[in-house]
Amino acid sequence: MNQECAVASVIIPAHNESHGLPRLLEAIVADRLPEGLDVIVVCNGCTDDTAERARGFSAVRVFEIDIASKRAAIAEGDRRAKHPTRAYIDADVVIDQEAINRLIAALEGPVLAVAPERRLDRRRVSRCVCWYYDVWERLPQVESGLFGRGVVVLSGQGHARIRSLPQVMSDDLLVSEAFDENERRVVPGTKVTIWPPRTLSDLLRRRIRVVTGNAEMDARNLRKAGSKTSSRSLLVMASSSRRQLPKVIVFALVGIVAKVGASLRIRRGDFETWMRDESSRLVND
C-alpha cells in the first residue's frame, strides 16, 4: 500500500487527557491530515476540557460518552469509524503521521496486526523504575509482542477476529495473543513514545492492574505460555553481568508486590477498576 494513500480509521479513547492528547494530535495531524486518515477521539467520562482541546483540531472528529470506560470508548469509535482498517492509539502516547502510514502499509499478506517500536522517555523517572523497565524491555515476549505500546493497527480481517473475542481488561495483550507470529509484526523504523510511571508507587499501581488483567486472561485460557515471564529468562539476564543483577532483583520484587496487591481484586473478580498512573501523564518541559 502506498503511504500517500494509506486509509484507516484512527480511534483514540481519552479520559481526562487534556494535557497529553494535544501532543498526540499535533503529531498525527502535522501540517495536513490526509483524507485517508479518519481520526476519531472518544472522550469518555471526562471531567476536564479534553473534548474542547480535541475540537481545536478541525480535522479530528470528536465524540463524548458519559461513562468512563476505555472499552465503551473503543466500541463507540468502532461504531463511528469509516474504514475497516483500524488504528487504536492511547491518548497518553505520541506517534506521528508518517509512522501511522508505515504501520498501515505493513498490513500485507498474512500480516493482520502491527505495532510500532517503543521508545520510553525516562526523564524524571526514578532509578528503580528505570531498572524495572531495563529488564522488562529485554524480555522475549515484550520485544516481540504488540502489547505495552499504546498503538496497534489492525486490517479489516484482523479487526473482525478481535470483535469475536471476549472483552477483557488487558485489551492490548488480548490483541497480541489473538494472532500467530506470522500474522503480527512490530514494524522496524516506526516509533511510539511512551512515558512510564515516574515513581515506584506509581509503577506498582500500573503493575497491579496488569497482574489483575493477566489473571483474567489466564482464567479464560486466553494467554499463551510464551507471553509469561519465565524464571529462566530472568536468571540468564541476571548472570549476564554484575550490573544486571540489581535490576533483575528490583524487577522480581515489583512482580511479587504487584501479585500481592492484585490478589484481593482477583478474588473479588474485579476486572473493571482501572488503576491509573497519573505521573506518566505529566507533560515534560
N, C-alpha and C positions, 0 to 999 in steps of 0.2 A: 504494500500500500504506500503510495507517495505521501510523505509527511505533509506536503502542502494541502492535500485534500483529505487529511485524517478526519474521520467522522465518528463522534461519540457523544454520549451524554455524560457530563461530569457532575456527580452528586456529592454535595458537601453537607453532612449533618452538622449543625452548630448549636451548642447550648452554652449561652453566656461566653461567647468567644469574641467580644468586641475588640480586644487588644490584638490577638493573633490573626483573626480572619482577614483583615485588610492586607496584612503582609502576604498572605497566601494569594488573595485575589489579584493583587498587583502583579505578582509573578505569573499568574495564569493569563490574565488579560493582556499584560505587556502593553505594547503600543496599539495593538488592534487584536480583537478576538475574531478568529476565522469563523465563517458561517457554519463550518462543520462541527465546531465545538459548542455544545448546548450546555451551558454552566448553570447548575441549579443549587441554590443554597436553601436548606430547610432548617429554619430556626425553630428549635423545639423547646418549649417551656422556658423561654428566655425572660429574664427579669432585668436585663440591661439593654443597651442600644445596639445589639448585634444586628438586628434586622435593618435598622436605619443605616448603619455603616455599610452593610452589604448592598443596600439600594443605591449607595453612592457610586456603584459601578453599573452604568446603564446597560451594559451588555449581559449582565447577570440576571437571571430570573430568581426572585426571592419569594418563598412561601413560609407561612408560620403555622405551627400547630401548638395546641395548648400543653400537651403532655411532654415532660422532659424525658424523652426516650430516644436513644440512637436507633433502635430497631424501628420505631414508628416513623422516625425521620427518613430513614432509608426507604421504607415502604412508600412514604409519600413522594419521595424523589423518584422512585421507580414508576409510580403512577403518573407522574408529570413528564417523564423522560420522553424525548422524541426519537431516540435512536436505540437499536438493540445492543450495540456495544456500550458498555458502562464503565466509567472510571469512578471509583469510590475513594474519596480523599478526606482524611480527618482535618478538621479546621485548624488544628494547632501545629501543623507541619508546613513546610514550604517546598513546592516543586514548581518548576517553570513550564511555560507553554511548550518549549522545544522538547523537554523530557517527556511530557504527556504525549506529544505527537509520535515520538520514537517508541513509546510503550504501545501505542495503538498499532503502529506499523509492525511491531513484533508479533502480533496475533496472526500468525501464518501457519499453514499446515496443521500438525496435530496440536499446536500450542493454543490453549484456550484461556489461560490466565497468566498474567505477567505482573511484575512489580519492579520498582527501581532499587538500586543500591542505596544503602543507608549512609548518611553522614551525621554522626552525633555531635552536636555542638556542646562541648564540655566546659564552656566558660561559666564561671561562678558555681561549678559543681564540686561538691566536697570530694576529698581524696577517696574515701571508702566507696562512694557511688561510682567514681571513675574506675576504681579497681573492679567493682562488680561488673560494669559493662565491658571492661577489657576482657574478662573471661567470657561473658555472655556472647559477645560478638564472634568469638572464636569457636563456639560450639558448632558442630557439623550441621545440625538441624536449623540453627539460626542463620548460618551462612547461606543455606540453600532454600529455606522456607520463605513463603510470601508474607508471613505474619510479622508483626512488630515493625512495620514500615510506614503505616499510616496511609498507604496508597496501594490499591490493587485495581487492575484493569481486566475486564472480562469480555470475551467475544459474546455474540448473541447466544451461541451454543453453550458457552461456559456459564452465562447468566441463567439460562434455562435449567442447567444442572443445579445451581445453587438454590434456585427457587423451590426445588423439590425437597430440600433438606430442612430439618427442624431448625427453629430459631434458638440460638444459644448465646450466652454471654460472650464467649471468645469467638466473635464472628470472623476475625481475620485468620485465626487458626483453623476454623472450620473450612474457610475457603481454601487455604493451603492444603489441608488434608483431603479435600474433595477431588484433587487432581493427581494423577500419576506424575512421576518425574518427567516423562516426555511430553506431558500436557501443560506443564507450568515452567516458567522461566524467570529468573532475575536478569534483567537486561543490562549488560555492561555499558558503562558510559552514561547511564541515566542516574540522577541523584535526587534524593529527597533529604531535606534537612530536618532532623528531629531534635527536640530539646528534652533531654532526660530530666528526671527529678533532681533537684539541687541538694537535698539533704537526705540523710539515711532514713529519717522518719517518713519522708515523702516517698522514698523508694519502697519502703515496707508497705505503705498503703497501696501502691500500684501492684506490688508482688502478691499481696493478699488477694486482690481482685483476680490476678492471673491464675493463682493456685485454685481459687474457687471455680473459675471458668474451666480450668483443666479437669477438675473433678467432675464437673457436669458432663464434659466431653467423654471422660472415661466411663461414666455411668451409662452413657448411651452408646458405648463402643464406637465412638467417632474419631478417637485419636489413635494413630498408629504408633507402634513401639519405637520406630525410628525418630519420632518427634520428641521423645522424652530424654532428659539429660541422664547420661549413664555415668556411673562411678568411674568406669574405665577412662572416659574422656577427661574427667577432672584429674585423675591420677597421672595420666600422660602429660597433661598441661602443667601440673604441679612439679613434676620431675624434670621438665624441660629446662628450667633454670631456677636459681635461688630467688630471682625477682618475681617469679610467677607464684611461688608458694603462698605468700601472704594474701595475694589477690584471690587465689582459689579458696583459702580459708574464709575470707570475707564473703565470697560468693556462696559457699556452703552454709555459713551461719545465717545469711539473709534467707536462704531457702528454708532452713529449719524454722526460723522465727515466723516466716510467712505461712508455713504449713500449720503451725500452732494457731496463728491469728485467724486463719481461714476455717479452722476445724468447726467452730460453732456455727458459722454461716452454712457450711456444708451439711452439718447435722440438721439444721433447720430447713434445708432445701432452699435457701435464699440465693437464687441465681439472678436476681433482679437489681439489687442495690449496687450502684456504681460508685466505688471508692475512688474519687477523682483526685489527682495530684494537681494542686494549683500552682506550685512553684515553677513547673516547667512552662507555664503559660505567661510568666513574667517576661515581657519583651526586653531583650538586652539593649543597652545603649550602643 
